[in-house]
Amino acid sequence: MAKTPVLTPQAEDFPRWYQDIVNKAELADNGPVRGTMVIRPYGYGLWERMQQDMDARIKETGTENAYFPLLIPQSYLHKEAEHVEGFAPELAVVTHGGGKELEEPAVVRPTSEMIINEYFAKWVQSYRDLPLLINQWANVVRWELRPRLFLRTTEFLWQEGHTAHATYEEARDFAARIHRHVYADFMQDVLAMDVVLGRKTAKERFAGAINTLTLEGMMGDGKALQLGTSHELGQNFARAFHTQYLSKEGKQELVWQTSWGSTTRMIGALVMMHGDDNGLRIPPRLAPTQVVVLAIKGDDAVLAKVHEIGDALEAAGIRVHVDDRTDTPFGRRAVDWELKGVPVRVEIGPRDLENGTAMLARRIPGGKEPVAVEALAALLPTVLEEDQALLLKQARERRESRTTDVTTVDEAVEAATSGGWARIPWATLGEAGEAALAEHSVSVRCLVTEDGAVPDADDAAGNVAVVARAY
């Protein structure tokens, strides 16, 4: 009789497979209010690792962390018409507090452009105050009609950066720096994610921005997922909030601004880009636990050896966990660690002890082989780097093999609805073609140049539209 799989196979039902992993790998649970989520310790451990690495990269740009209130006076949102129109359907509004109706309703932060600009207008007086570079790690609330854990939830965690500059060029270059050297480098180097860097069309642009830069990843089912955005806000918010400075020439000038953000959606992307029918596959550079050392049986000598190995690996700079829960069957524990995607398992039993070896199980490429115990500390850093590179290679090969160059809207729809992406000249597609795609739940994920770089303008000659269905 065939053994029932732990997870629904991807090919059978990809959404159900995703939900199975989130549940069985103990990443998150649904919260009590529709659309909210409880991030469990294992999932939050991934977010903490993401935070630590990204925070360091953000600070390298000269940006400082701050915190702004969760509740925003409703009147603030009406100061920039396009912005409030873009967010109006998603707002949660507080009308009562302390048992009384509030004099002015407060909006639960959907993003912080409005409240941060209120303070930027106070803090910026002179060219000496610029650039003003602020980031905050926070939660936001956007009322979600079709929630899915990590991908679209009513409340999620993120970082949001907000900056003010003296010139358009400074703001443009800073938004591009965040896009490339914070987000793209992090996603590729740490998350092993293959991402396409591009420019959003006017239809897909952030509400109130003059340009949005995006990073798009292909998931295991061929759909796209937006993984981070960096926006040039121009002077729209500066004009609305009178954020101006006295220039060196003694003239009052409006600042030029950016905003940029990435979210816990990246955890969902990890599942869908790297996961397989056995569970997660966590990139070694991200993994809170890179190696788990498992005792197969509760033999005193075995237990002593697994702790000895754990100490040696920790001394070698490896993030290691010793699993000595021999009151739980070994097979169940091995399956559990495989589900959680820990890159390497080192398994030790009485026979291994006699031979001076350990069984090395690699989660990312798969397979097992015996390795001399004394060789582990020197070998594993190389193994982890090989597996990190393999994940990125596999993700890139998937995207390249499932992306088709097309010349008509019908061909673009066919490619996007059959589990892949399409590339079509923007001059051929245009806004009319973009609207036609939307009728088939297909969108332009971004514009790129012919050689895959980020275009300088929406209508630059040779722009190519990357087209897909998306989460």
N, C-alpha and C positions, 0 to 999 in steps of 0.2 A: 504494500500500500504506500502510495507516494506521501512524502512528508509535507505537511502544510507549511508554506513559506512564512517566515517571520513578518515580512513586509509584502504588501501588494506589489507585484512586479511593475516596473516603470511602463513597459510596453502594453500592459493590460489596462492600467488606469493611472496616469501620471499624477493628477491631483490627489488621488487617494494615497498613492505611494508617498507623496510629499507630507500629507497629514500623518501617515503612519510613522515616518521618521521623526517628525517634530514631537510626536507623542512618545514613541518607544525609546528614542534617544534622550528623552527627558529635557528637551529644550524649552518648552513652554506649554501652558494650559490656557484655555479660554477663561477670561475674567468674568465676573458676575454681571457686568453691564455689557450688552451686546457690542461686539467690536473691540473690546478691551482684551488685554492678555496679561497673564502672569508669566514672567520670564523666570524659569527655574534656574537653580545654581549652575548647571552645566552650560545652559545657554547664556547666562549672564557672565560666566567665566570667559566665553568667547568675546562678548561685548567689551569686557574689561581689557582684554588683550588688544582689541581694536582701538579702544580709547587711548591706551597708553602709547601705542605706536603713532597714531594720528596726532595726538596732542603734542608729542615731541616735534613732529614735522611742522605742525601749525606754528609752534613757538619759534622754530627756526626762521620763519618769515618775519619775525618781530611782533607777531600778534600776541596780545595778552588775553587771559581769560577773565570774564566778569559774569555777573548774574543779574538778570532783569526779572521783574514780577511776572507771575503766571497770569494774573488778571489785568486786562487792558481796558481802559475806558472806551466805550463803544464809539464815542465821538472821534477818537483817534483814527479809526479805520475809514472814516469818511473824508479824510483829508487828501487821499490819493484815490481818485474814482476808479481807475482801472484795477487797482489792487483789491479794493473792497469788492468789486464786482466779481473778480476771479475767485475770491474766497467765500463769498456770501453763502453758497449752498452748504458749506462744510462747517459753519460756525456753531459753537456751543455758547450760549449766552446765559449769564447769571443775573437774575432779576431780583432775588431776595437774599438777604444776609442778616443774621442776628434776629430773625423773626420779623423783619420789616422789609418792605419794598425799597430797593435802592433808589436814590435820587437819579443816578444814571446807571443803566445796565453795564455790566462788565463782560467782555468777551474773554473766554478761556483761550490763551495764546494758540493761534494756528501757525504762526511764525512771528518774528519780533521786529520786522522792519519798522512798524509804527511806533512802538514804545521806545525802541532804541534811537530812532530819529528824533524823538522828543528830547532826548538827553544829549544827542550829538549837537543839536541846535544850541544847547546851553554850554556845552564843553568847548566848542570850536569858536574862537574869537579871532584868531590871527593865523597867518601862514605858519607861525611857529608851532601851532597845535596840530599840524598835519605832517604826515598822514596819521590818522587815528585808526588803529587796528584792534578790533575787539572780537573775541569768540566766546560763545557760551555753550556748555554742555547742559542739556535740559530735556524736558518732555514737552510735547505739543499735542493738541487735540484737534482733529479734523473729522467731523462726523461722517463715517464711512458707511455707504449703503451696502457694499458687498465685501465684508471683511474676510481676510485670510491671514492667519498668524504670520507675523513678521513682514509679510508683503504689503498688506493694507489693513491697518488697525486704526481704530478711532483715536487711541493714544499710542504714541511711539516715542522712542528716545532718539536723540540726535545731537549733533553739534551744528551750530549756525554761526557763521562768521559775518561780520558787518564792518565795512571800512569806509573811510572818507578821505579823499585825495584832493590835491590842488588842481590837477589837470585831468582831462579825459584820457590822455596817454598813460598816466600813472595808474589810473583805475583800470583801464583795459589790460595793461601788462600785469597788474596784480591778480585780476580775475584769471588770466591765463596761467600765471604761476601756480595758483592754487589748483587749477584744473590739471595741470601736468605734473608738478613736482610734489604736491601733497596727495591728491586723490589717485591719479593714474599710477604713480610710482608705488604708493601703498598697496593698491589693489593688485598690481602685477607682481610686486616683489614679495609681499607678505601673504596676501590672500590667494596667490597663484591664479588670479582671474584674468582671462583674456577680455579686454575691454576695447571698444571702438570709441575714440575721442572725436567729437564732432560738435556742430553748431545746430541748435534747434531752429526750425522754421518759425516764422512770425506766429503761426497758429498754435504752435506747441510751446512758445516762449513763456517764461514766468511772468505772471501778471504784474505790470509796472516796470518791467525791465526793457532795455533797448537791445540786449543780446543775452542769450543763455547758452553756455557751454555744457555739454553733457558727456557722460560715460555710459555706454550701453553694452550689456553683456548678453550672450546667447545662453539660454538655459538648456537643460538636457532634452526638452521637448521641442526645441527650435524657436520658442518664443523669446522676445527681448525683455530685459528688465533694466530700467534706468537705475543706476547705482550711485549717482552723485551729480550735482549741478553747481555751476559757478556762474553768477549773473553780473552783468554790467547794468547798473541801475540808472546810468546817466545822471541827469540832474532832476529827475522826476520827483523823488522824495525830498531832495534839498529844496526844491521850489515849494512843495506843499508845507514843509516845516520851517521854511526860512533859515535853512542851515547854510550860513555864509561866513566868510572870513575876510579879514583885512589883508590884502596882498602886499607884497614888498613895495609896490608902486602906490600904496595908499588907497586902493579901490576896493569896494565891497564886491566879493565874487561868491557865487554859489559853488559848493563843493561838488565833486564827482564821486559816485559811490559804487560799492560792490556788495553783494551778499552771496553766501555759498553754504551748502549743507550736505551732509551724508547721515544715514540713519541705520537703525537696527534692521532695515531691509537687507543689509549686507549679510546678515545671518541666514535669511531665507535664500539669498543668492548662493551662499556656500553649499546649502543643501542641494539646490537644483542644478548648479553647475558641476559640482564634484561628486555628488552622491551616486551610489549604484544600488543594485537590488539587495545588497547586504547591509546598507546603511550609509552613514556619513563617511567622508574621507577628508579629514582635516589637514590643511597644509601644515607641515612641520614648523615653519616659522611662526605660525599663529597658535598652534596647539598649546593649551594650558598644560596638558600632559603629552609629551612627545613619545615617551616610552613607558609602558607598564610592564613590570616584572611580576609574573604570576607563579605562585607555588602550586604545583599540580596536586600534591598531597601534603597532609599535615605532619610530615616527618620532621623531627627537630632539626636534623642536619639540613634538610631542604629549606626550612624556614630561616635558619641562620644564613644560608647561602643567598637567598633572594634579598635579604636585607643587606648583606655584604655587597652584592651587585648594585643594589639601589644606591648605596652610599658612594660607590665608585663612579657610577654614572653621574650622580649629582655633582661630585667633585670635578667631573669632566665638563661641567656646564650644561648638562642635559636636564630638561624638566621631566622628572621621573616620579612614578607612583608605584609603590609596592602593594600588590594585591595578595594578602595572605589569608583571605577569607575561606579557608579550606572546609568550613562547615557548609559552604555553598558549592554545588557540583562544579567541577572545572569547566565542563562543556558550556554550562549556562553562563559562567563568567566570561569565557572566551567570546561567546556570541554577543554578550552585552558590550564588551569593549570594541568589538567589530562594529556593532551598531553605532557606537559613539564616535567611531572614526579615528581612534588613537593611532598615529602612524605606525608604531612598532610595538609588537608584543615580544617579550623575552620569557619563555616558558621553561620552568625547571621542575623536574621530578627526580625520584631516586635513581633511575637509570642514567639520566643526564649527569647527575652528581658523580656517579661512578666513572663516567667517561670524561669528566671535566669539560662538558659541553652544555650549551643551552640551545633550545629550539628558537630560531629567529623567524617570526611571522611578520611580513610586511603588508600593511593594509592597502597601500596605494597601488603597487603593481600586482599584489597578491603573491601567494607562494610562501613556503616554509623551507628552512635549511638549518642544519646543525652548525653552530659556531663555537669555537673555543671560548670558554668563559673569560680567559685573560685577554682575549682580543676585542671584547665588546666595547670597552671605553674608547679605544682608538678607531674602531670600525664605524660605530653608530653615527657620529657627526657626518661622515661621508654619505652614509645611507640616507640620512634625513635630507641632505641637500640634493641628492639624486632624485628622491621622491618629490621634493618641492618642485624641481624643474619638470618632472614628468607630468604633474598635474597641470601646469601652465601649458605644456606642449599638447596635452590631450584636449584641453579646452580650446586652444587655438586651432588645432586640426579639425575639430568639430565645426567651428564657425566657418572656417575657410571651405570645407567640403560641402557645407549646406547653404552657401551663399551663391546666388546665381545672378549674373549680369543679364539684364533684360532691356527691352526698348519700348515696351508698351505697358499701359496700365493693366490690361488683362493678364499679361505675363507676370507682372509684379504681384497681382492678387493670387495667381496660381502658385507662385513660389512661396508666398507668405502663408497661404492657407494649407499648404502641404508639408508644413514642419520645417520651414527654412526662412532665410532672408533673401531680399532682392536688392540689387543696386541698379538704379535707373538715372540717367542724366536729369538733373533738376530742370534744365531748359525744356526737356521733353515732358516732364511730369507737371510742373508748375502748380499753382494753387488750385486750379480746376481739377487736375489729376489727384491732388491731395484730398480734395473733397470726395472724389469718386472712390478712392481707397477706403475712406471712412465708412462708406456704405457697406463694406465687407469686414468691418472691424479691424482694418489694417491701417497703420499710421506711418508717417515718416519719422523714424526714430532720431535721425540727425542728417545733416549735410556734411559731406567730406569733399576734399579735392580728389582729382582723378587718382593721385598716388596715395590717398588715404590720410592726408594731413587735415588740420582744422582750417576751414576757409576764413578769409579775412572779412567777407561780407556775404549776406544771404544770396545775392545775385551775382557773385563772382563767376567769371567765365570758367566753364569746366566743372562746376559743382555737381556732385553726385548725391542723390538721395538714397539713404539706407532705409529700407522699407521692411516692416515686420508686423506681426501680431505681438501684443505686449501684455504683460501683467500690469 
